[in-house]
Amino acid sequence: MTSTFESEFHAATRSADSRELPVAAPGSEDEARDLLRFAAKDGLRVLPRGNGTSLRLEEPGRRADFVIDTTQLAGVIAFEPSDGTVTAFAGTTMASLAELAAGSGRRLAPDLAHTTSTLGGAIASGRTGEDRLRYGPMRDQVLGLRALLSADISSKSGGRLVKNVAGYDLHRAHCGGRGQYGLIVEATLRLHPALPKELHLKRSFDSLEVAIERGNQVLATTCRPLSIRVWHDDNETSLHIHLGGREDVVEAEHKLLESALGDLQVTLPRTKPQTRIRLDSPISQTIAAVKWIETLRQASLVGGHKPGPLIADLGIASVSFACDPTTDSIPGHSPNDAALQALPTGAHLFGPSHSKSRRASAVGALESRIEAGLDPLGIFAR
């Protein structure tokens, strides 16, 4: 029996006309160059892919003729825990890098839900983790990157040092670029000090609005949580706060938060959700974004689907509609044209119904200029 993830994975590696795409998995950089040479010669477009964990957030309708799977281009190139950096090939899993860092008293960010996410895939999809409030997005973790633009041309920017100001920050363009600007070969990430103590706190509320209001109160304090997350499903609405740091600091923050919010339950971390649809919006539009996602979540009940939870990450204004964490069920309801027209001002949608046409014209023009500069042969899927 084909699992839900496998079905979605194969559907996402189809061309715009629904043909299942052939997959090539180069075992070396030279083989990857040969594939790009073949694509350029025959006028084909390639779709770079790691383990495919972000494909459910992929833009539909991209023209591609075959997939380049980078999972065999894996391994650590350099690990410098004293300098706080790690360099690895694109097919290396983020989980293995996190484990390597933890063994030397370091922490890798972002903390991803998918344990099989690859380094290249996490960068190309602009993956964010629960700890973004503390450490920032993926683009803040990438210190340097090398990518193949064609069989004979490669780009390299940044370096392997935390304090590196050489050249243009081209590596940041690849963060969230969905593989449109080149085939990522290797990258260097910054590492953070390990957290001696972590604490997960929870308080339940009667409504989403109240939970968000109280969560915003935490943002106004001197605490530096890893995350402030509102979790809403058919069973409860709750505020979750993740603290981390020196033991005395965590204890002081715990007391401060209890004085501001009342009794807080110490709990275990929740299962990291597998995002189905994500809406990033200006912080001022957080409530509007939550209401938009909640409407979509309730609409997924049509046809008997079990809706997953709504998760609002406060402080970064990111609201997600997740798959059900116990069954990984996929809602069958996607936003229709009317829902898309009702998106909050300034919001950006990631998921099976987002489209380039929804982006501001200025953003689209900038992307086109970057694409023309980094992929003049038109090799990579758009």
N, C-alpha and C positions, 0 to 999 in steps of 0.2 A: 504493500500500500504506500502510495506517495505521500510524504508528510506535507503539511501546509507550507513549511518553509521551502521545501524542494519545489513545490508547484510554483510558488511565487518567484523563486530563484530562476527557474527555467523560463517563466513568462517574461522576466525582466531581461533575459539575455536573448530576446527575440528582436528582430529588426522592426522598423516602422510598419512593414507590411506583414508582420506576424510570422515570418520565417524564423525557425530556431537557428541561432547562429552557430557556426563551427567554432571550436575553441582550440587555440594553439598555446601550449605551455612551454616556453623556452627554458632550457636548463642553464643558459649562460647569457651574458650580455651580448655576446657576438650573435647568438641565435636570435635574440630580440631585434638586433639591428637587421638581420637577414629578413625577418618578418616585416619590418618597416620598409625595407627596400622593395620587397615583393608588393606591399600595399601601394607604394608610390608608383611603381611601374605599371600596375594594372588599374590604377585609379580607384582603389578600395579604401574604405574607412575602417579604422580599428577602434574597438572599445576596450580600454585597459580595465582589468578586474583583478582583485585579490581573491579573498574567500567569498565575496558577494554578500557580506552581511549588511551593506548599506543600499542594496539594490531596491529595496522596497520604498526608499525615498528618492529613487532615480526619476529623472524627468522622462515622461513618455514621448515616444515618437522620434527619438534620436536616430539618425540614419547611421547604421553600422553594417559592415559586411562580415566581420569575424571578431572574435574576442581574443585578446592576449592576456592569458592567465599568468600572473607574476608570482604565484606561490612557490615556484621552484627557485626563484631568485631570492633566497633567504640566507640569513646568517648575520652575526654581529661582526662589524668591521673594526670598531674601536669602542672601548668602554673605559671612561675616565671618571670614576666616582669622586675623586678628589676635586676635579674640575666641574663636576656636575653635568656631564654630557655622555651621550651614547649615540653611536653611529651604526646604522644597520642597513641591509638591503631591504627593498620595498616589500618583499614577500614575507618578512619576519613578522610573527604575530605580536601584537601589542602585549598580550598576556605574558609571553616569554620575556619580553623586555622589562615588564613590570616586576616579574619574578627575579630577574637578574639584578635590577636596581635595589629591590628590597633586601637582597642578600648582602648588600654593601651599605646599608643604612640610608638608602635613597628612595624616593618615591617618583613614579612616573605619572604624568598627567597627559591627557584626561583619563579618568577612571571609567572605562567603557562597559556597557552592558554585555556586548558580545565578546566572549573570550577568544574567539577565532579571528577577530578583526586584524587585518594586516596593517603594517606601518603605512604602506603606500595608499591602501584603501581608506584608512582613517584620515590621512591628509587630504586626499582627493575629494572625499565626501564632506570635509570640514567637520568631522565628528566632534561632538562635545560630550563631556561627562558630567556626572552629578557634582563634581568638584570645581566646576567652571567659576562659581562665585569667588572662590579663593584664588585659583590659579589662572583664570582667563581661558579663552578659547584655544583651539588647536594652533591657530596661527601664531599665538604667543609662545608656543612650545618649540616650534620649528626654528632652529638656528641656521641651518643650511640644507641645501637640497641639490641633487643632480638629476637631470631628466634627459631622455633622448627625444629630440624634436624630429629627427628623421634618422635614416641609416648612417648618415655622415655628419650630422650636426647634433651637438648636445649643449645643454645650458647648465651652468653651475653658479649658484649664488650663496651668499652667507659663508659659513665655515663651521669649524668644530669647536669654537670658543664661545663662551657666554657673552663676552664683550667683543663683538665683531662688527665693525662698521664698514667693511670693504664691499664696494659694489652696490648695485641696486638690490632691493628686497624682492627679487623675482620669486623666491621660494614662497612668499606670502600669497602670490597670485595662484599658486597651485592648491592652496588651502581652500577647499570648497569648489575647486575648478572642475570636478567630476571627470578628470582625465582628458579635458579638452585641450590642454596646453602642452601635452607631452606625456611620455611614458616615464613615470617616476622610477628611478633606479635605486637611489639610496638617499637617506636623509639623516640629519643629526637633530636630536631632541635634547632640550634642557632637562635636568633632573632636579628634584626638590628634596630638601631634608625629610627624612622619615618622620612620622608623627608618633611620639612615644605613647600617646593616649588618644583614643577616639571615643566619642560618646554620641549616641543617637537618642534624641528626645522627641516626645510626641504629645500632642494634645488634640482632642476631638472637639469639633464645633458643629453647630446646627446648620450653618450655611456656608457656601463658598465665599461670599462677600466678607463675612466676619473673619473667616480663616485667613483670607488675604490681607485684611486690615491688620490683624494681629501679627501676621508675618512681616508686614511692612514696618511695624514697630520695632522688630528685631533689627532691621536694617538701620534704624536710627540710633542704635546703641553702639557701644565701643567694641562689641563682639565681632570676631572675624570667622563666621561659620564657613565650612566647606560648601554647605548648601542650606537653603531655606525652601522647602518644597511643600506645596499643598497637594494632597492626594485625595481625589474624589471618585467614589464608585457607588454602586447601589447599596452598599452596606454602611459606609461612613464617609464623613468629610473630616480630614485631619491635617494638622500642621506638623511637619517633620523637620527637625533642625539637627544638622550633623556638625558636631564640634570636633576639633582636633588640634593637638599641640602638646606643649609641656603639661604635665599633670596638674601643676598648681594653676596654670592659666585656664585649663579646661574646667577645673573646679570653680574658679572665680567666675567664669562666664556662665556656668550652670546656675550659680546663685543669683547672678545679675538677671538672667532670663526668668527665673522663678519669681523674682520680685516684680518683674514687668508683666509676666503672663499668668502668674499663678502656678499651681502645681503642674509639673511636667512629668510625664511617665518616661522612665528610662526603658528603652526598648531595643530590640535587635534591628539591624538594617533590613529594609524591605528588599524583596527581590528586584533587581534592576529591570525595568520594563523594556520591552522591545517596541520601539516607537513605530507607529503606523503612519501618523501624520503629525507634523510639527509646525507650529506657527510662531515665528519670531516677530515681535512688535516693539515699538517704543514703550518704555516703562510706563508712560502716561496712559497707554492703551491696554494695560494688563487686564483690567476688568472686562473690557470689550472683547479682548482676545479669548478670555476664559469663557465668556458667554457664547462666542461663536463656536468654539470647540465643543462646548457642552451641548449645543443644539445639534451638532453633527453626531456626537456620541449617542444622544437619545434617538436620532434618526436611524442608527444602526440596529435598533431593536426590530425594525421592519424585516420580516422574514425569519424571525426567531433567533437572530444572532445574539450572542452574549457580548455586551459591550465591555471593552477593557476600561481601565481607569483613565480619568483626566489627571494630568500632572502639570502643575504650574510651578516653574522654577522662578522664585521671586529674586529681584535684584538684577536678573539678566533678561527678564520679560520673554521667557520662552515657555510656551504652553504646548503640551503634547497630548495626543490621543493614542494610547498604547494598545497593543494586543493584550488579550486577557493573560495575566501572568501565570495562570495555572494550566491553561489549555493552549495558549498561543493561537487562539482563534482569531481569524481575520475578519473584521467587519465587512459586510458586503456593500456598504453604502459609502459612496465617495461624494464630495461636494459637487453639486450641480452648478450651472451657470449663475443661477440666482444667488446661491450661497457665495460663490466666488465674487460676485459684484458687491456683496455685503461685507467683504473683508474689512477689518479695522484699518483706518488710515495709517500708512507707513508699514503695514504688516507684510511679511514675506512668508509664503507657504511652501513647505517641503512635503512631498508625498505624491501619491499616484495621480493627482489631478493638477499639480502645479505646472505652469507653462511659462516659457520665455515671454510670451505675449503679455503676461501679467506684470512684467517688470517695467519700471520707469524707463522712458525712452533714453534718458541720459545713461542709465546703467547698461542698457542694451548696446548703445553706441560704444561705450567703453569696452565692453566685452568683445565686441566685434573687432576693435582695434587691437586688443591683446591677442585675439585668435589669429588675426592676420600677421601679426609680428612674430608669434611663437610657432605658428603652424601654417606657413605660407603655401605648403604643398597640399593642404587640406586632407591630411592623413587621418586625423582623429575625429571620432564621432561627435557631431554637434546635436 
